[in-house]
Every structure is written in structure tokens, then in C-alpha cells.
Amino acid sequence: MREEIIERQCRAMECAGLDAMVAISPENFAYTTGFVVPSQPLMRWRHNVAVVTRDGKTALVAVDMEANTVRSKAPGVEVRVWGEFTDRPMATLARLLLEMGVGRGAVGIEMNYLPAGDYEQVKDLLPSVRFEPADRIYDQMRQIKTPHEIDLLRRLSRIADEAIVEAFSTVREGMTEMDIAGALTKGIYARGAEYFKLMIIATGERSEYPNVGPTQRVLKAGDLCRVEIFPIIAGYHAGVCRTAVVRKATPQAEKIWKTLVECKYIVMSMIRPGASARAIYEAFLKKFMELGLPPISFVGHGIGLHLHEEPYVGKYSDSHLEAGMVLGIEPLVYGAGMGFGLQNKDMVAVTGAGVELLSDQTNTDELIVIS
């Protein structure tokens, strides 16, 4: 269990008037415990739950299939096991809450994650408990990373950055997107990633599609190649995108890339504690609009246990940045009817002094060249 995070939860419960918090999503279970239950993100009904009371008591609920994994990762913590085919997880959770002295009062639970049927069950089993939405509390806590989280996200950022550029170096005109994918997969695992959530490989005319995976498309001279990957360690993601060109880019593509690089530096120059996320976006937009192309509604977002987290650096954001936040910033162009797209996505941390570039292994002032 993560003592620093549990202390944060206790302080949050004091402020919100809660007697306990129940983390049931894969992200918030991992946030509380420090580990991922392997099948939990894949099968929503396999509930694994972390309970923290206002006075700092902790206990876990685990599905029987994963019980030995949970016990090995959380030695000394009370673990209640429910049978996937014989029990109801909400009944096990209700019994645990009663035994922890939370049979009445206010309990924070993830309303945006828990299925409606499960919510109705636990509410019926604990009629004296008032269940309150805790999603926003978890979201706000997760915005400010601990030093350990920042170290992990820096490591993941460098894994992604190095592996993408290495993959570009292994391919040539006439090879395929699948060749890039093979080299990239090898590269992230060789550098210590445990898993990856999403791999985007979009070349040539496919580079204007935002989130497509690799195909057997053959690389041709002049192709722009957008590659992004989200390597994972302990449930945490870093998202880094690099764009390369096969042999030589067109003057139009070079002009757009130059503007995107300028946008990146404008955004980075404004990142500091207290900065308005919307003001940063508006400064980005002023430069981007010189291209006469349609922009997306954000240029950055928080990232950590989820691909996209608060705060957004965008048109609709009212957030102000704080030290400890980690953002993916991504000036990009796609879907503009030009037949190609470009993207330059980096990971940055908000520091007391300003900003730290976490994906710092590659100079992206110029397009990477594939020979």
C-alpha cells in the first residue's frame, strides 16, 4: 500500500466529510495500492477493491482468481476474497465495510466506474450508508504526482522516445508499417516496459488519421510517418509521438512542422505553477492559426494512470497549473484534407521553477529522416 497516497486520501476525506473511500477502478486501485491486478482492466466484473477509512485503516477485496497475486503484492494487509462464480463482490465489500466500522455515515465510491447493478446491490446491503461520488476527489489527487511518480513517468517517456527513434532507424523505403511496429515493440520491452496500451503507426495518407495501428502499407519516398506509443510500468503510461519523413518532405510539410515546433516552445515557455491552462492554449492557438488550418480543442492534457487525465490545456479548461503535474503536450495537424498529418508530442512536468521536458532524448526541431 502507498502510504503517501493513503495520507492524501485521509486528508481528502477529512475535507469532504467522508468516513471511507472505496477505490474500485483499475486506475484508482493501482493508485492506492501501488500495483495492478493483471485481469482487472480486461474484465470489469472482476472487482478488486481498496478501502481506506478516514483514520487510515486499509483493506482489500480480491477476486479468487487474483487473490494470490494481491496477497503477494500487499503483505500484511487484510484481503477478503470473493469467488467469481459463487459470490457477489458487493456483498463481500459490504461485509468488509461493516467490520471496518463503516456501517453508517458517508462513503466515497467511484460512481462513474461502478456498474449500476453493483451500485444498487451495495446500497441495498448498507442502507445506513450514504454513498457519495468520489471520482472528482481521486482525479484531483492524481493530478499532482509524487516524486516517485514523476521519476517513473520520466523513465517511461525516455523509453518511448528512444524506442520510436530506434525503430525509425531500422526501416527503409520499401519496408512496411508492420516493420516499424516490430522494431518499436522490441525496443520498448528491451528498455524495461511491462506492457503498452496503444501503438499508433500512421504513414503517408494514413498519417492524417488520429489513432490507427500498423498495416502492411509500404513506405514510399515523401511519406510522413506519425508514430506514438504508450509504454506502461505499474499501470502508469507515458505518451510520446515522433514524426519522420521518408527521404525528403515537401515544402508544405516542412513549413507546417516549423510552426508546430514554434508552438511547442510557446507552450513550454508558459508552463509554470499558477499558469492558466486556457491562456496557454490561446497563445498556442494564435501561432497555430498562421497555418490557416483547423486546430483541435486542446494542446495538452494530464497523463499518468490514464491516457488522458485532468487538467486539459485547452479551449474549455478553467484549470491553473500546479507543481507536480505531468502533461502530454501535442501540437498536431491531421484531418485537414492535405493527405497527411504531423504530430510532435512530448511529456513535461510542472516544476517549482517552470517546466521539465521528460521526453528529452530526441531533438525534434527538424523532422526525423528515414532513408
Residue pairs with C-beta under 8 A, 6 or more apart in sequence:
1 32
1 33
1 34
1 50
1 58
1 74
1 77
2 31
2 32
2 33
2 34
4 146
5 31
5 32
5 34
5 141
5 146
6 32
6 52
6 56
6 58
7 56
8 141
9 21
9 32
9 52
9 141
10 52
10 54
10 55
10 56
12 18
12 21
12 137
12 140
12 141
13 19
13 20
13 21
13 52
13 53
13 54
13 108
14 54
16 106
16 108
16 132
16 134
16 137
17 106
18 54
18 106
18 107
18 108
18 132
18 134
19 53
19 54
19 102
19 105
19 106
19 107
20 51
20 52
20 53
20 54
20 97
20 100
20 102
20 105
20 107
20 108
21 51
21 52
21 107
21 108
21 109
21 134
21 137
21 138
22 49
22 50
22 51
22 93
22 97
22 107
22 108
22 109
22 110
22 134
23 29
23 31
23 32
23 49
23 50
23 51
23 52
23 110
23 138
24 47
24 48
24 49
24 50
24 109
24 110
24 113
24 114
25 110
25 113
26 36
26 37
26 40
26 41
26 235
27 138
27 142
27 235
27 305
27 306
28 50
28 110
28 113
28 138
28 142
28 305
29 36
29 37
29 40
29 48
29 49
29 50
30 36
30 234
30 235
30 305
31 138
31 141
31 142
31 305
32 50
32 52
32 58
33 50
33 60
33 73
33 74
34 73
34 234
35 73
35 74
35 234
35 235
36 234
36 235
37 46
37 48
37 62
37 63
37 66
37 69
37 70
38 66
38 69
39 46
39 63
39 65
39 66
40 46
40 47
40 48
40 66
44 115
45 84
45 89
46 63
46 65
46 66
46 84
47 61
47 63
47 82
47 89
47 90
47 93
47 118
48 60
48 61
48 62
48 63
48 66
48 70
49 60
49 61
49 89
49 93
50 58
50 60
51 58
51 59
51 60
51 61
51 93
51 96
51 97
51 100
52 58
53 100
53 101
53 102
57 100
58 77
58 78
59 77
59 78
59 79
59 80
59 96
59 100
60 70
60 74
60 77
60 78
60 79
60 80
61 79
61 80
61 81
61 82
61 89
61 92
61 93
61 96
62 70
62 71
62 79
62 80
62 81
62 82
63 81
63 82
63 84
63 89
64 81
64 82
64 83
64 84
65 84
67 79
67 81
70 79
71 79
78 96
80 92
80 95
80 96
81 92
82 88
82 89
82 91
82 92
88 121
89 118
90 118
90 121
90 122
90 125
91 121
91 125
93 122
94 122
94 125
94 126
97 103
97 107
97 126
97 129
98 126
102 129
103 126
103 128
103 129
104 128
104 129
105 129
105 130
106 129
106 130
106 131
106 132
107 126
107 129
107 130
107 131
107 132
108 131
108 132
108 133
108 134
108 137
109 119
109 122
109 131
109 132
109 133
109 134
110 133
110 134
110 135
110 138
111 119
111 131
111 133
111 134
111 135
112 133
112 135
113 135
119 131
122 131
123 129
123 131
139 309
139 310
140 310
142 302
142 304
142 305
142 309
143 302
143 309
143 310
143 311
143 322
143 324
143 325
144 322
144 323
144 324
144 325
145 153
145 304
145 324
145 325
145 326
145 349
146 324
149 236
149 304
149 326
150 324
150 326
150 349
150 358
152 233
152 234
152 236
153 236
153 238
153 303
153 304
153 326
153 347
153 349
153 358
154 347
154 349
154 358
155 192
155 233
156 193
156 231
156 232
156 233
156 236
156 237
156 238
156 347
157 238
157 240
157 346
157 347
157 358
157 359
157 360
158 191
158 358
158 359
158 360
158 361
159 188
159 191
159 192
159 193
159 231
159 238
160 188
160 229
160 230
160 231
160 238
160 239
160 240
160 359
161 240
161 242
161 359
161 360
161 361
161 362
162 187
162 191
162 361
162 362
163 184
163 187
163 188
163 190
163 191
163 229
163 231
164 184
164 187
164 227
164 228
164 229
164 240
164 241
164 242
164 362
165 242
165 361
165 362
165 368
166 183
166 187
167 180
167 183
167 184
167 187
167 227
168 180
168 225
168 227
168 242
168 244
168 368
168 370
170 179
170 183
171 179
171 180
171 183
171 219
171 370
172 219
172 370
172 371
173 219
173 220
173 221
173 246
173 247
173 370
173 371
174 218
174 219
175 218
175 219
176 214
176 215
176 216
176 217
176 218
176 219
177 201
177 202
177 203
177 206
177 214
177 215
177 216
177 217
177 219
178 214
178 215
178 216
180 201
180 203
180 214
180 225
180 227
181 199
181 201
181 213
181 214
184 199
184 201
184 227
184 229
185 196
185 199
188 196
188 229
188 231
191 231
192 233
193 231
193 232
193 233
194 232
194 233
194 234
195 231
195 232
196 229
196 230
196 231
196 232
197 230
197 232
197 237
197 307
198 211
198 228
198 229
198 230
198 307
199 213
199 214
199 228
199 229
199 230
200 210
200 211
200 212
200 213
200 226
200 227
200 228
200 229
200 241
201 212
201 213
201 214
201 225
201 226
201 227
202 208
202 209
202 212
202 225
202 226
202 227
202 341
203 217
203 219
203 223
203 224
203 225
203 226
203 246
204 217
204 219
204 220
204 223
204 224
204 225
204 340
205 339
205 340
206 212
206 215
206 217
207 223
207 224
207 225
207 226
207 243
207 334
207 340
207 341
207 342
208 334
208 335
208 336
208 338
208 339
208 340
208 341
209 334
209 335
209 341
210 334
210 335
210 341
219 225
219 246
219 370
220 246
221 246
221 247
221 248
222 245
222 246
222 247
222 248
222 249
222 250
223 245
223 246
224 243
224 244
224 245
224 249
224 253
224 340
224 341
224 342
224 367
225 243
225 244
225 245
225 246
225 370
226 241
226 243
226 334
226 341
226 342
226 343
227 241
227 242
227 243
227 244
228 239
228 240
228 241
228 242
228 343
228 345
229 239
229 240
230 237
230 238
230 239
230 307
231 237
231 238
235 305
236 304
236 305
237 303
237 304
237 305
237 306
237 307
238 303
238 347
238 358
238 359
239 303
239 307
239 328
239 345
239 347
240 345
240 346
240 347
240 359
241 330
241 332
241 343
241 344
241 345
242 344
242 362
242 364
242 368
243 257
243 342
243 343
243 344
243 367
243 368
244 367
244 368
244 369
244 370
245 253
245 367
245 368
245 369
245 370
246 370
247 369
247 370
247 371
248 369
249 257
249 367
252 338
253 340
253 342
253 367
254 367
255 291
256 291
256 293
256 333
256 342
257 342
257 344
257 366
257 367
259 287
259 288
259 290
259 291
260 331
260 332
260 333
260 342
260 343
260 344
261 331
261 344
261 364
261 365
262 287
263 284
263 287
263 288
263 299
263 331
264 329
264 331
264 344
264 346
264 364
266 283
266 284
266 287
267 280
267 283
267 284
267 299
267 300
267 313
267 329
267 331
268 329
268 348
268 355
268 357
270 279
270 280
270 283
271 280
271 321
271 327
271 348
271 350
271 354
271 355
272 321
272 350
272 353
272 354
272 355
273 321
273 322
273 323
273 350
273 352
274 320
274 321
274 322
275 320
275 321
276 319
276 320
277 300
277 311
277 312
277 313
277 314
277 317
277 318
277 319
277 320
277 321
278 314
278 315
278 316
278 317
278 318
278 319
280 299
280 300
280 313
281 298
281 299
281 300
281 313
281 314
281 315
281 317
284 299
284 313
284 331
285 295
285 315
288 295
288 331
289 295
291 333
293 333
293 336
294 335
294 336
296 332
297 314
297 315
297 316
298 312
298 313
298 314
298 315
298 316
298 317
299 313
299 314
299 329
299 330
299 331
300 312
300 313
300 314
300 327
300 328
300 329
300 330
301 308
301 309
301 310
301 311
301 312
301 313
301 314
301 327
301 328
302 308
302 309
302 310
302 311
302 312
302 325
302 326
302 327
302 328
303 309
303 326
303 327
303 328
303 347
304 326
310 319
311 317
311 319
311 321
311 325
311 327
312 319
313 327
313 329
321 350
322 350
323 350
323 351
323 352
324 349
324 350
325 349
325 350
326 347
326 348
326 349
326 350
326 358
327 347
327 348
327 349
327 350
328 345
328 346
328 347
328 348
329 345
329 346
329 348
330 343
330 344
330 345
330 346
331 343
331 344
332 341
332 342
332 343
332 344
332 345
333 341
333 342
333 343
334 341
334 342
334 343
335 341
344 364
346 357
346 358
346 359
346 364
347 357
347 358
347 359
348 355
348 356
348 357
348 358
349 355
349 356
349 358
362 368
